[in-house]
Amino acid sequence: TLTAAMLRSVDTTAETGELTGGAMKLYQHAANYQTPGSQWQAAIDSGKWQWVVLQDQSQVPSFRTWESMFVSSKNGAVALTKAVRAKGGQTVFFMTWGRRDGDAQNAWRSPDFLSHQGHLADGYKVYAAACATADRPVWIAPVGLAFKHIHQAIARSGGVPTAAGSAFHSLYSGDGSHPSLSGSYLAT
């Protein structure tokens, strides 16, 4: 992975691993963990991970907190965090970035990057609050806020962040959702 390569480049030894699937939601990861003999269960129950990074599908955290998919993902986050803690690890939520031109499938709620990013940030904060305890905080890697910082810097200088060729635009692949190599480096 890019993270492992970056760690090796600075002579830092760290074991990394990943269990991913396209468009997977946190409740699906939790269901996989609860499946006896699954890779998810073996990975978490091994107890070898000091940090476990959880990322939800790129739209779900931006949904309203009472929508069933949001509630299911929040509950999945709680279940996964409990399992990680039971093995001595800590949870980090990977706050994703808003889609470059907003969420077209939910344009009524997130018509542009800033609204989508705001809802994502709020959603990840709700997940973290649901998982944190007085003695065990939950961390958020604010990747989406780094994308937002670049967006706002361009706007403050009078530029159009979403214009082709801008530093913000170049963080995305052609679909305006997934990261380019530059966006992946920023996320790492």
N, C-alpha and C positions, 0 to 999 in steps of 0.2 A: 504494500500500500504506500501511498504518498507519505503518510505519517511515519511509517517505519523507515523509508528511505531518507527522510529529513533527519530523523534521529541518528541514523548511521552516519550521515554526512558530518555530524558534529561529534562523532565518537561517543555517542551515548548508547548504552545498551539497554534496550527495553524490549520485552516481548509484547507483540501486538497480535491481535486476531480480530476477525469480524464474522458476524452472522447477519447476513443481509438478504433482502429480497426486494425486488422492485415494487414500489408503492405499498410496502407493508406498514400496517398500523401497529401502534404499541400493544393493542389488545391481541393482535395476531402473534406478536412476539411472545406475549405472556402465555397464550394458549400453546404455543410451541414449547415453551419452557415446561408447562404442566403435562406434556406428553412424555410418558415414561420412555427412557432410552433415547430421547431426541438429542440432537447436537446442542440445542439451547440449554437443556437440563445438564448435560455433561459439562458444558463450558462454565456455567455459573456454579454448579455444585463442585467443580474442581477446586474452588477456593484460591486459584492462583492469580486472580485478577484484582489488583488494588483499585483500579478505576474501571467502571463499566459505563460506556457512553451510550445513551439512548436517544434515538432520533425517530420522530413520528413521520408519517407520510406528509408531504409538503403543504397540504391544505388543512388537514384536520385540526391542528392547534389554532387555526384562525376562525374556526366555527364558533358559534355562540355556545357558551358553557353548558347550556341545558340540552343541546342537541345530542341525540343518542350516540352518534359516532364520537363526539368529543368526550362524553361521559365514559364510554367504553375504553377509549384510549387513556383517559386519566386513571381509570381503575386498573388498566393494564400496567401503567407506570407504577402505581402503588404496589401491585403484586410483584413486579420485577424488582423494585427497590427493596422490598422486604426480603426477597430471595438473595439479592446481592449482599445486603447487610448481614444476613445470617451466615454468610461465608466470609465476612470481614472486609468486604469491599465497599466502595463509595460510588454513588451514582452521579453522573454528569449528564445533563440534558444538552444536546447539540441543537441550539436554536437555529433553525433554518432561516433562509432569506426569502423575502417576498419575490414573487415572480416579477420580472422586469417591467411588464406592462399591466400588472394587476392579475387577479385570478379571473380569467374569462368565464369559467364555469360558475363563478359566484360573484359576478360583476356588481350585483346589487349591494354587496357587502364590501368587496375589495376591488374597486374599479381601477386602482393604480398601485404602484409599488409601495408608496408610503402607507396607504391604508392597509394593504396586505401585511406589510412588515409590522405595523402597529398591532394588528390582531394576532399575528404569530407570537410577538414578544409577550403580549398579555396571556396568551394561551400557555406558553412555556412557564410563565410565572405561576399560573394556576396549578400546573402539573407539579412544579417544585414545591409549592406550598402544601399540596396534598401529600407529598412524600416526606417532607422534612419533619424532624422531631426536635424537641428541645436540645437533645444531646447529639443529634446526627443531622447536620445540614445537608442539603442537596445543592449541587453546583449547576450553574448554567454557563455553557460556553457560548457567548453572545455573537456568534458568527453573523447572524442577520443584522446586528447593529453595526458591524464593520462594513457591510454592504451599504447600510443606510448612511454611515458617515461619508462614504465616497459620494453617494447620491447627493447629499446635502452640500458637500464642499463644491461640487460642480454647480449646483443651483445657486449657491451664494456668490459664486464668481460670475454669474450671469449666463452660464452655459445651460444646455438642455441635457440632463443626465441620460435620458433615453435615446439621444441622437446616436446614430451609427458612428462608430469610431471613438466615442467618449470612453474614458476609463471605466465608468460604470457599465456602459453597454458591453464592454469587452470582458466583463466578469461572467457573462452568460454564453452558453452555446447558442446555436441558431434558434432553438425552441423558446428562448427567453425564460426558461425555468431551470434547467440543469446548468451547472457551472462549466465554464471553459477551463482551460488549464490555469489561467490567471485566477479565476474564481476558486478553483480547488486549492491553489496555494494560499489564498487569503483565508479559506476555511480551515486550513491546517494550522 
